[in-house]
Amino acid sequence: AAKIAGPVTAVVFGGIMTIITTIVSGALNPTLRNLDLSKETKGN
């Protein structure tokens, strides 16, 4: 992708797609959104 669009454009596009993927995953999966991992880490 960097060869076609240039390295800066490729990095910006990759960052934007990562943010969009995170938002969509959270919006479509309420189980992950409500997951509380703090209970699991207190015992370690």
mmCIF entry with sequence, helices, sheets and N, C-alpha, C, O atoms, coordinates in Angstrom:
data_MODEL
# 
_entry.id   MODEL 
# 
_entity.id                         1 
_entity.type                       polymer 
_entity.pdbx_number_of_molecules   1 
# 
_entity_poly.entity_id                      1 
_entity_poly.type                           'polypeptide(L)' 
_entity_poly.nstd_linkage                   no 
_entity_poly.nstd_monomer                   no 
_entity_poly.pdbx_seq_one_letter_code       AAKIAGPVTAVVFGGIMTIITTIVSGALNPTLRNLDLSKETKGN 
_entity_poly.pdbx_seq_one_letter_code_can   AAKIAGPVTAVVFGGIMTIITTIVSGALNPTLRNLDLSKETKGN 
_entity_poly.pdbx_strand_id                 A 
# 
loop_
_entity_poly_seq.entity_id 
_entity_poly_seq.num 
_entity_poly_seq.mon_id 
_entity_poly_seq.hetero 
1 1  ALA n 
1 2  ALA n 
1 3  LYS n 
1 4  ILE n 
1 5  ALA n 
1 6  GLY n 
1 7  PRO n 
1 8  VAL n 
1 9  THR n 
1 10 ALA n 
1 11 VAL n 
1 12 VAL n 
1 13 PHE n 
1 14 GLY n 
1 15 GLY n 
1 16 ILE n 
1 17 MET n 
1 18 THR n 
1 19 ILE n 
1 20 ILE n 
1 21 THR n 
1 22 THR n 
1 23 ILE n 
1 24 VAL n 
1 25 SER n 
1 26 GLY n 
1 27 ALA n 
1 28 LEU n 
1 29 ASN n 
1 30 PRO n 
1 31 THR n 
1 32 LEU n 
1 33 ARG n 
1 34 ASN n 
1 35 LEU n 
1 36 ASP n 
1 37 LEU n 
1 38 SER n 
1 39 LYS n 
1 40 GLU n 
1 41 THR n 
1 42 LYS n 
1 43 GLY n 
1 44 ASN n 
# 
_struct_asym.id          A 
_struct_asym.entity_id   1 
# 
loop_
_struct_conf.conf_type_id 
_struct_conf.id 
_struct_conf.pdbx_PDB_helix_id 
_struct_conf.beg_label_comp_id 
_struct_conf.beg_label_asym_id 
_struct_conf.beg_label_seq_id 
_struct_conf.pdbx_beg_PDB_ins_code 
_struct_conf.end_label_comp_id 
_struct_conf.end_label_asym_id 
_struct_conf.end_label_seq_id 
_struct_conf.pdbx_end_PDB_ins_code 
_struct_conf.beg_auth_comp_id 
_struct_conf.beg_auth_asym_id 
_struct_conf.beg_auth_seq_id 
_struct_conf.end_auth_comp_id 
_struct_conf.end_auth_asym_id 
_struct_conf.end_auth_seq_id 
_struct_conf.pdbx_PDB_helix_class 
_struct_conf.details 
_struct_conf.pdbx_PDB_helix_length 
HELX_P HELX_P1 AA1 ALA A 2  ? ALA A 5  ? ALA A 2  ALA A 5  1 ? 4  
HELX_P HELX_P2 AA2 PRO A 7  ? LEU A 28 ? PRO A 7  LEU A 28 1 ? 22 
HELX_P HELX_P3 AA3 PRO A 30 ? ARG A 33 ? PRO A 30 ARG A 33 1 ? 4  
HELX_P HELX_P4 AA4 SER A 38 ? THR A 41 ? SER A 38 THR A 41 1 ? 4  
# 
_struct_conf_type.id          HELX_P 
_struct_conf_type.criteria    ? 
_struct_conf_type.reference   ? 
# 
loop_
_atom_site.group_PDB 
_atom_site.id 
_atom_site.type_symbol 
_atom_site.label_atom_id 
_atom_site.label_alt_id 
_atom_site.label_comp_id 
_atom_site.label_asym_id 
_atom_site.label_entity_id 
_atom_site.label_seq_id 
_atom_site.pdbx_PDB_ins_code 
_atom_site.Cartn_x 
_atom_site.Cartn_y 
_atom_site.Cartn_z 
_atom_site.occupancy 
_atom_site.B_iso_or_equiv 
_atom_site.pdbx_formal_charge 
_atom_site.auth_seq_id 
_atom_site.auth_comp_id 
_atom_site.auth_asym_id 
_atom_site.auth_atom_id 
_atom_site.pdbx_PDB_model_num 
ATOM 1   N N  . ALA A 1 1  ? 0.828   -1.188  0.000  1.00 0.00 ? 1  ALA A N  1 
ATOM 2   C CA . ALA A 1 1  ? 0.000   0.000   0.000  1.00 0.00 ? 1  ALA A CA 1 
ATOM 3   C C  . ALA A 1 1  ? 0.873   1.252   0.000  1.00 0.00 ? 1  ALA A C  1 
ATOM 4   O O  . ALA A 1 1  ? 0.518   2.257   -0.617 1.00 0.00 ? 1  ALA A O  1 
ATOM 5   N N  . ALA A 1 2  ? 2.009   1.195   0.687  1.00 0.00 ? 2  ALA A N  1 
ATOM 6   C CA . ALA A 1 2  ? 2.875   2.366   0.751  1.00 0.00 ? 2  ALA A CA 1 
ATOM 7   C C  . ALA A 1 2  ? 3.490   2.681   -0.607 1.00 0.00 ? 2  ALA A C  1 
ATOM 8   O O  . ALA A 1 2  ? 3.778   3.839   -0.909 1.00 0.00 ? 2  ALA A O  1 
ATOM 9   N N  . LYS A 1 3  ? 3.690   1.652   -1.425 1.00 0.00 ? 3  LYS A N  1 
ATOM 10  C CA . LYS A 1 3  ? 4.249   1.866   -2.753 1.00 0.00 ? 3  LYS A CA 1 
ATOM 11  C C  . LYS A 1 3  ? 3.272   2.640   -3.641 1.00 0.00 ? 3  LYS A C  1 
ATOM 12  O O  . LYS A 1 3  ? 3.681   3.462   -4.461 1.00 0.00 ? 3  LYS A O  1 
ATOM 13  N N  . ILE A 1 4  ? 1.980   2.366   -3.468 1.00 0.00 ? 4  ILE A N  1 
ATOM 14  C CA . ILE A 1 4  ? 0.960   2.991   -4.306 1.00 0.00 ? 4  ILE A CA 1 
ATOM 15  C C  . ILE A 1 4  ? 0.597   4.386   -3.803 1.00 0.00 ? 4  ILE A C  1 
ATOM 16  O O  . ILE A 1 4  ? 0.574   5.339   -4.581 1.00 0.00 ? 4  ILE A O  1 
ATOM 17  N N  . ALA A 1 5  ? 0.312   4.512   -2.496 1.00 0.00 ? 5  ALA A N  1 
ATOM 18  C CA . ALA A 1 5  ? -0.225  5.757   -1.963 1.00 0.00 ? 5  ALA A CA 1 
ATOM 19  C C  . ALA A 1 5  ? 0.815   6.619   -1.258 1.00 0.00 ? 5  ALA A C  1 
ATOM 20  O O  . ALA A 1 5  ? 0.564   7.798   -1.007 1.00 0.00 ? 5  ALA A O  1 
ATOM 21  N N  . GLY A 1 6  ? 1.952   6.066   -0.939 1.00 0.00 ? 6  GLY A N  1 
ATOM 22  C CA . GLY A 1 6  ? 2.953   6.799   -0.173 1.00 0.00 ? 6  GLY A CA 1 
ATOM 23  C C  . GLY A 1 6  ? 2.911   6.359   1.284  1.00 0.00 ? 6  GLY A C  1 
ATOM 24  O O  . GLY A 1 6  ? 1.859   5.964   1.787  1.00 0.00 ? 6  GLY A O  1 
ATOM 25  N N  . PRO A 1 7  ? 4.042   6.426   1.954  1.00 0.00 ? 7  PRO A N  1 
ATOM 26  C CA . PRO A 1 7  ? 4.107   5.902   3.317  1.00 0.00 ? 7  PRO A CA 1 
ATOM 27  C C  . PRO A 1 7  ? 3.227   6.652   4.322  1.00 0.00 ? 7  PRO A C  1 
ATOM 28  O O  . PRO A 1 7  ? 2.612   6.025   5.184  1.00 0.00 ? 7  PRO A O  1 
ATOM 29  N N  . VAL A 1 8  ? 3.161   7.964   4.226  1.00 0.00 ? 8  VAL A N  1 
ATOM 30  C CA . VAL A 1 8  ? 2.355   8.737   5.178  1.00 0.00 ? 8  VAL A CA 1 
ATOM 31  C C  . VAL A 1 8  ? 0.882   8.407   5.008  1.00 0.00 ? 8  VAL A C  1 
ATOM 32  O O  . VAL A 1 8  ? 0.177   8.196   5.994  1.00 0.00 ? 8  VAL A O  1 
ATOM 33  N N  . THR A 1 9  ? 0.418   8.360   3.787  1.00 0.00 ? 9  THR A N  1 
ATOM 34  C CA . THR A 1 9  ? -0.981  8.030   3.518  1.00 0.00 ? 9  THR A CA 1 
ATOM 35  C C  . THR A 1 9  ? -1.301  6.622   3.994  1.00 0.00 ? 9  THR A C  1 
ATOM 36  O O  . THR A 1 9  ? -2.376  6.384   4.545  1.00 0.00 ? 9  THR A O  1 
ATOM 37  N N  . ALA A 1 10 ? -0.392  5.696   3.791  1.00 0.00 ? 10 ALA A N  1 
ATOM 38  C CA . ALA A 1 10 ? -0.615  4.316   4.220  1.00 0.00 ? 10 ALA A CA 1 
ATOM 39  C C  . ALA A 1 10 ? -0.721  4.218   5.741  1.00 0.00 ? 10 ALA A C  1 
ATOM 40  O O  . ALA A 1 10 ? -1.565  3.483   6.255  1.00 0.00 ? 10 ALA A O  1 
ATOM 41  N N  . VAL A 1 11 ? 0.121   4.945   6.461  1.00 0.00 ? 11 VAL A N  1 
ATOM 42  C CA . VAL A 1 11 ? 0.081   4.920   7.927  1.00 0.00 ? 11 VAL A CA 1 
ATOM 43  C C  . VAL A 1 11 ? -1.196  5.569   8.443  1.00 0.00 ? 11 VAL A C  1 
ATOM 44  O O  . VAL A 1 11 ? -1.832  5.042   9.356  1.00 0.00 ? 11 VAL A O  1 
ATOM 45  N N  . VAL A 1 12 ? -1.574  6.695   7.874  1.00 0.00 ? 12 VAL A N  1 
ATOM 46  C CA . VAL A 1 12 ? -2.808  7.373   8.290  1.00 0.00 ? 12 VAL A CA 1 
ATOM 47  C C  . VAL A 1 12 ? -4.012  6.488   8.001  1.00 0.00 ? 12 VAL A C  1 
ATOM 48  O O  . VAL A 1 12 ? -4.895  6.348   8.847  1.00 0.00 ? 12 VAL A O  1 
ATOM 49  N N  . PHE A 1 13 ? -4.055  5.899   6.832  1.00 0.00 ? 13 PHE A N  1 
ATOM 50  C CA . PHE A 1 13 ? -5.162  5.005   6.476  1.00 0.00 ? 13 PHE A CA 1 
ATOM 51  C C  . PHE A 1 13 ? -5.220  3.812   7.428  1.00 0.00 ? 13 PHE A C  1 
ATOM 52  O O  . PHE A 1 13 ? -6.302  3.433   7.876  1.00 0.00 ? 13 PHE A O  1 
ATOM 53  N N  . GLY A 1 14 ? -4.082  3.225   7.740  1.00 0.00 ? 14 GLY A N  1 
ATOM 54  C CA . GLY A 1 14 ? -4.041  2.089   8.661  1.00 0.00 ? 14 GLY A CA 1 
ATOM 55  C C  . GLY A 1 14 ? -4.529  2.463   10.050 1.00 0.00 ? 14 GLY A C  1 
ATOM 56  O O  . GLY A 1 14 ? -5.248  1.689   10.682 1.00 0.00 ? 14 GLY A O  1 
ATOM 57  N N  . GLY A 1 15 ? -4.152  3.624   10.527 1.00 0.00 ? 15 GLY A N  1 
ATOM 58  C CA . GLY A 1 15 ? -4.608  4.090   11.835 1.00 0.00 ? 15 GLY A CA 1 
ATOM 59  C C  . GLY A 1 15 ? -6.102  4.325   11.870 1.00 0.00 ? 15 GLY A C  1 
ATOM 60  O O  . GLY A 1 15 ? -6.773  3.948   12.831 1.00 0.00 ? 15 GLY A O  1 
ATOM 61  N N  . ILE A 1 16 ? -6.626  4.946   10.827 1.00 0.00 ? 16 ILE A N  1 
ATOM 62  C CA . ILE A 1 16 ? -8.067  5.197   10.746 1.00 0.00 ? 16 ILE A CA 1 
ATOM 63  C C  . ILE A 1 16 ? -8.831  3.885   10.679 1.00 0.00 ? 16 ILE A C  1 
ATOM 64  O O  . ILE A 1 16 ? -9.857  3.734   11.342 1.00 0.00 ? 16 ILE A O  1 
ATOM 65  N N  . MET A 1 17 ? -8.349  2.939   9.893  1.00 0.00 ? 17 MET A N  1 
ATOM 66  C CA . MET A 1 17 ? -9.033  1.643   9.794  1.00 0.00 ? 17 MET A CA 1 
ATOM 67  C C  . MET A 1 17 ? -8.992  0.885   11.122 1.00 0.00 ? 17 MET A C  1 
ATOM 68  O O  . MET A 1 17 ? -9.942  0.175   11.453 1.00 0.00 ? 17 MET A O  1 
ATOM 69  N N  . THR A 1 18 ? -7.906  1.025   11.886 1.00 0.00 ? 18 THR A N  1 
ATOM 70  C CA . THR A 1 18 ? -7.822  0.388   13.199 1.00 0.00 ? 18 THR A CA 1 
ATOM 71  C C  . THR A 1 18 ? -8.866  0.965   14.146 1.00 0.00 ? 18 THR A C  1 
ATOM 72  O O  . THR A 1 18 ? -9.531  0.221   14.866 1.00 0.00 ? 18 THR A O  1 
ATOM 73  N N  . ILE A 1 19 ? -9.010  2.279   14.147 1.00 0.00 ? 19 ILE A N  1 
ATOM 74  C CA . ILE A 1 19 ? -10.005 2.930   15.002 1.00 0.00 ? 19 ILE A CA 1 
ATOM 75  C C  . ILE A 1 19 ? -11.413 2.521   14.594 1.00 0.00 ? 19 ILE A C  1 
ATOM 76  O O  . ILE A 1 19 ? -12.245 2.230   15.452 1.00 0.00 ? 19 ILE A O  1 
ATOM 77  N N  . ILE A 1 20 ? -11.689 2.495   13.295 1.00 0.00 ? 20 ILE A N  1 
ATOM 78  C CA . ILE A 1 20 ? -13.015 2.094   12.809 1.00 0.00 ? 20 ILE A CA 1 
ATOM 79  C C  . ILE A 1 20 ? -13.310 0.650   13.201 1.00 0.00 ? 20 ILE A C  1 
ATOM 80  O O  . ILE A 1 20 ? -14.422 0.339   13.627 1.00 0.00 ? 20 ILE A O  1 
ATOM 81  N N  . THR A 1 21 ? -12.326 -0.231  13.061 1.00 0.00 ? 21 THR A N  1 
ATOM 82  C CA . THR A 1 21 ? -12.519 -1.635  13.428 1.00 0.00 ? 21 THR A CA 1 
ATOM 83  C C  . THR A 1 21 ? -12.842 -1.778  14.912 1.00 0.00 ? 21 THR A C  1 
ATOM 84  O O  . THR A 1 21 ? -13.707 -2.570  15.286 1.00 0.00 ? 21 THR A O  1 
ATOM 85  N N  . THR A 1 22 ? -12.155 -1.020  15.753 1.00 0.00 ? 22 THR A N  1 
ATOM 86  C CA . THR A 1 22 ? -12.401 -1.069  17.189 1.00 0.00 ? 22 THR A CA 1 
ATOM 87  C C  . THR A 1 22 ? -13.801 -0.576  17.528 1.00 0.00 ? 22 THR A C  1 
ATOM 88  O O  . THR A 1 22 ? -14.494 -1.188  18.341 1.00 0.00 ? 22 THR A O  1 
ATOM 89  N N  . ILE A 1 23 ? -14.219 0.517   16.920 1.00 0.00 ? 23 ILE A N  1 
ATOM 90  C CA . ILE A 1 23 ? -15.551 1.072   17.179 1.00 0.00 ? 23 ILE A CA 1 
ATOM 91  C C  . ILE A 1 23 ? -16.635 0.110   16.715 1.00 0.00 ? 23 ILE A C  1 
ATOM 92  O O  . ILE A 1 23 ? -17.601 -0.130  17.440 1.00 0.00 ? 23 ILE A O  1 
ATOM 93  N N  . VAL A 1 24 ? -16.487 -0.438  15.528 1.00 0.00 ? 24 VAL A N  1 
ATOM 94  C CA . VAL A 1 24 ? -17.498 -1.361  14.995 1.00 0.00 ? 24 VAL A CA 1 
ATOM 95  C C  . VAL A 1 24 ? -17.556 -2.634  15.836 1.00 0.00 ? 24 VAL A C  1 
ATOM 96  O O  . VAL A 1 24 ? -18.642 -3.141  16.115 1.00 0.00 ? 24 VAL A O  1 
ATOM 97  N N  . SER A 1 25 ? -16.405 -3.149  16.239 1.00 0.00 ? 25 SER A N  1 
ATOM 98  C CA . SER A 1 25 ? -16.393 -4.358  17.072 1.00 0.00 ? 25 SER A CA 1 
ATOM 99  C C  . SER A 1 25 ? -17.100 -4.116  18.399 1.00 0.00 ? 25 SER A C  1 
ATOM 100 O O  . SER A 1 25 ? -17.856 -4.968  18.863 1.00 0.00 ? 25 SER A O  1 
ATOM 101 N N  . GLY A 1 26 ? -16.864 -2.980  19.002 1.00 0.00 ? 26 GLY A N  1 
ATOM 102 C CA . GLY A 1 26 ? -17.529 -2.645  20.253 1.00 0.00 ? 26 GLY A CA 1 
ATOM 103 C C  . GLY A 1 26 ? -19.015 -2.424  20.083 1.00 0.00 ? 26 GLY A C  1 
ATOM 104 O O  . GLY A 1 26 ? -19.806 -2.804  20.946 1.00 0.00 ? 26 GLY A O  1 
ATOM 105 N N  . ALA A 1 27 ? -19.402 -1.811  18.976 1.00 0.00 ? 27 ALA A N  1 
ATOM 106 C CA . ALA A 1 27 ? -20.817 -1.535  18.739 1.00 0.00 ? 27 ALA A CA 1 
ATOM 107 C C  . ALA A 1 27 ? -21.599 -2.809  18.445 1.00 0.00 ? 27 ALA A C  1 
ATOM 108 O O  . ALA A 1 27 ? -22.758 -2.928  18.841 1.00 0.00 ? 27 ALA A O  1 
ATOM 109 N N  . LEU A 1 28 ? -20.986 -3.748  17.764 1.00 0.00 ? 28 LEU A N  1 
ATOM 110 C CA . LEU A 1 28 ? -21.695 -4.967  17.377 1.00 0.00 ? 28 LEU A CA 1 
ATOM 111 C C  . LEU A 1 28 ? -21.616 -6.076  18.417 1.00 0.00 ? 28 LEU A C  1 
ATOM 112 O O  . LEU A 1 28 ? -22.329 -7.074  18.305 1.00 0.00 ? 28 LEU A O  1 
ATOM 113 N N  . ASN A 1 29 ? -20.763 -5.920  19.427 1.00 0.00 ? 29 ASN A N  1 
ATOM 114 C CA . ASN A 1 29 ? -20.594 -6.981  20.412 1.00 0.00 ? 29 ASN A CA 1 
ATOM 115 C C  . ASN A 1 29 ? -20.699 -6.416  21.830 1.00 0.00 ? 29 ASN A C  1 
ATOM 116 O O  . ASN A 1 29 ? -19.679 -6.072  22.427 1.00 0.00 ? 29 ASN A O  1 
ATOM 117 N N  . PRO A 1 30 ? -21.917 -6.312  22.381 1.00 0.00 ? 30 PRO A N  1 
ATOM 118 C CA . PRO A 1 30 ? -22.078 -5.739  23.719 1.00 0.00 ? 30 PRO A CA 1 
ATOM 119 C C  . PRO A 1 30 ? -21.406 -6.562  24.821 1.00 0.00 ? 30 PRO A C  1 
ATOM 120 O O  . PRO A 1 30 ? -21.084 -6.023  25.880 1.00 0.00 ? 30 PRO A O  1 
ATOM 121 N N  . THR A 1 31 ? -21.194 -7.847  24.590 1.00 0.00 ? 31 THR A N  1 
ATOM 122 C CA . THR A 1 31 ? -20.519 -8.678  25.590 1.00 0.00 ? 31 THR A CA 1 
ATOM 123 C C  . THR A 1 31 ? -19.089 -8.184  25.813 1.00 0.00 ? 31 THR A C  1 
ATOM 124 O O  . THR A 1 31 ? -18.636 -8.098  26.955 1.00 0.00 ? 31 THR A O  1 
ATOM 125 N N  . LEU A 1 32 ? -18.388 -7.866  24.752 1.00 0.00 ? 32 LEU A N  1 
ATOM 126 C CA . LEU A 1 32 ? -17.030 -7.339  24.886 1.00 0.00 ? 32 LEU A CA 1 
ATOM 127 C C  . LEU A 1 32 ? -17.036 -5.951  25.509 1.00 0.00 ? 32 LEU A C  1 
ATOM 128 O O  . LEU A 1 32 ? -16.161 -5.625  26.311 1.00 0.00 ? 32 LEU A O  1 
ATOM 129 N N  . ARG A 1 33 ? -18.009 -5.141  25.145 1.00 0.00 ? 33 ARG A N  1 
ATOM 130 C CA . ARG A 1 33 ? -18.098 -3.779  25.651 1.00 0.00 ? 33 ARG A CA 1 
ATOM 131 C C  . ARG A 1 33 ? -18.315 -3.777  27.166 1.00 0.00 ? 33 ARG A C  1 
ATOM 132 O O  . ARG A 1 33 ? -17.796 -2.903  27.860 1.00 0.00 ? 33 ARG A O  1 
ATOM 133 N N  . ASN A 1 34 ? -19.072 -4.743  27.685 1.00 0.00 ? 34 ASN A N  1 
ATOM 134 C CA . ASN A 1 34 ? -19.384 -4.798  29.109 1.00 0.00 ? 34 ASN A CA 1 
ATOM 135 C C  . ASN A 1 34 ? -18.424 -5.680  29.903 1.00 0.00 ? 34 ASN A C  1 
ATOM 136 O O  . ASN A 1 34 ? -18.623 -5.883  31.100 1.00 0.00 ? 34 ASN A O  1 
ATOM 137 N N  . LEU A 1 35 ? -17.403 -6.197  29.265 1.00 0.00 ? 35 LEU A N  1 
ATOM 138 C CA . LEU A 1 35 ? -16.460 -7.097  29.915 1.00 0.00 ? 35 LEU A CA 1 
ATOM 139 C C  . LEU A 1 35 ? -15.636 -6.345  30.960 1.00 0.00 ? 35 LEU A C  1 
ATOM 140 O O  . LEU A 1 35 ? -15.075 -5.287  30.676 1.00 0.00 ? 35 LEU A O  1 
ATOM 141 N N  . ASP A 1 36 ? -15.568 -6.901  32.169 1.00 0.00 ? 36 ASP A N  1 
ATOM 142 C CA . ASP A 1 36 ? -14.812 -6.288  33.255 1.00 0.00 ? 36 ASP A CA 1 
ATOM 143 C C  . ASP A 1 36 ? -13.656 -7.213  33.632 1.00 0.00 ? 36 ASP A C  1 
ATOM 144 O O  . ASP A 1 36 ? -13.855 -8.237  34.285 1.00 0.00 ? 36 ASP A O  1 
ATOM 145 N N  . LEU A 1 37 ? -12.463 -6.845  33.218 1.00 0.00 ? 37 LEU A N  1 
ATOM 146 C CA . LEU A 1 37 ? -11.292 -7.682  33.475 1.00 0.00 ? 37 LEU A CA 1 
ATOM 147 C C  . LEU A 1 37 ? -10.620 -7.364  34.806 1.00 0.00 ? 37 LEU A C  1 
ATOM 148 O O  . LEU A 1 37 ? -9.687  -8.065  35.200 1.00 0.00 ? 37 LEU A O  1 
ATOM 149 N N  . SER A 1 38 ? -11.066 -6.333  35.502 1.00 0.00 ? 38 SER A N  1 
ATOM 150 C CA . SER A 1 38 ? -10.417 -5.965  36.761 1.00 0.00 ? 38 SER A CA 1 
ATOM 151 C C  . SER A 1 38 ? -10.606 -7.047  37.821 1.00 0.00 ? 38 SER A C  1 
ATOM 152 O O  . SER A 1 38 ? -9.745  -7.209  38.686 1.00 0.00 ? 38 SER A O  1 
ATOM 153 N N  . LYS A 1 39 ? -11.705 -7.787  37.776 1.00 0.00 ? 39 LYS A N  1 
ATOM 154 C CA . LYS A 1 39 ? -11.943 -8.870  38.734 1.00 0.00 ? 39 LYS A CA 1 
ATOM 155 C C  . LYS A 1 39 ? -10.933 -9.998  38.535 1.00 0.00 ? 39 LYS A C  1 
ATOM 156 O O  . LYS A 1 39 ? -10.508 -10.630 39.502 1.00 0.00 ? 39 LYS A O  1 
ATOM 157 N N  . GLU A 1 40 ? -10.556 -10.247 37.309 1.00 0.00 ? 40 GLU A N  1 
ATOM 158 C CA . GLU A 1 40 ? -9.651  -11.349 36.988 1.00 0.00 ? 40 GLU A CA 1 
ATOM 159 C C  . GLU A 1 40 ? -8.207  -11.042 37.392 1.00 0.00 ? 40 GLU A C  1 
ATOM 160 O O  . GLU A 1 40 ? -7.459  -11.966 37.714 1.00 0.00 ? 40 GLU A O  1 
ATOM 161 N N  . THR A 1 41 ? -7.803  -9.794  37.382 1.00 0.00 ? 41 THR A N  1 
ATOM 162 C CA . THR A 1 41 ? -6.403  -9.456  37.624 1.00 0.00 ? 41 THR A CA 1 
ATOM 163 C C  . THR A 1 41 ? -6.080  -9.243  39.097 1.00 0.00 ? 41 THR A C  1 
ATOM 164 O O  . THR A 1 41 ? -4.903  -9.188  39.453 1.00 0.00 ? 41 THR A O  1 
ATOM 165 N N  . LYS A 1 42 ? -7.073  -9.122  39.961 1.00 0.00 ? 42 LYS A N  1 
ATOM 166 C CA . LYS A 1 42 ? -6.813  -8.876  41.380 1.00 0.00 ? 42 LYS A CA 1 
ATOM 167 C C  . LYS A 1 42 ? -6.147  -10.065 42.060 1.00 0.00 ? 42 LYS A C  1 
ATOM 168 O O  . LYS A 1 42 ? -5.397  -9.879  43.018 1.00 0.00 ? 42 LYS A O  1 
ATOM 169 N N  . GLY A 1 43 ? -6.403  -11.274 41.591 1.00 0.00 ? 43 GLY A N  1 
ATOM 170 C CA . GLY A 1 43 ? -5.835  -12.464 42.209 1.00 0.00 ? 43 GLY A CA 1 
ATOM 171 C C  . GLY A 1 43 ? -4.385  -12.712 41.856 1.00 0.00 ? 43 GLY A C  1 
ATOM 172 O O  . GLY A 1 43 ? -3.722  -13.502 42.528 1.00 0.00 ? 43 GLY A O  1 
ATOM 173 N N  . ASN A 1 44 ? -3.870  -12.067 40.825 1.00 0.00 ? 44 ASN A N  1 
ATOM 174 C CA . ASN A 1 44 ? -2.500  -12.331 40.372 1.00 0.00 ? 44 ASN A CA 1 
ATOM 175 C C  . ASN A 1 44 ? -1.545  -11.475 41.097 1.00 0.00 ? 44 ASN A C  1 
ATOM 176 O O  . ASN A 1 44 ? -0.341  -11.551 40.855 1.00 0.00 ? 44 ASN A O  1 
# 
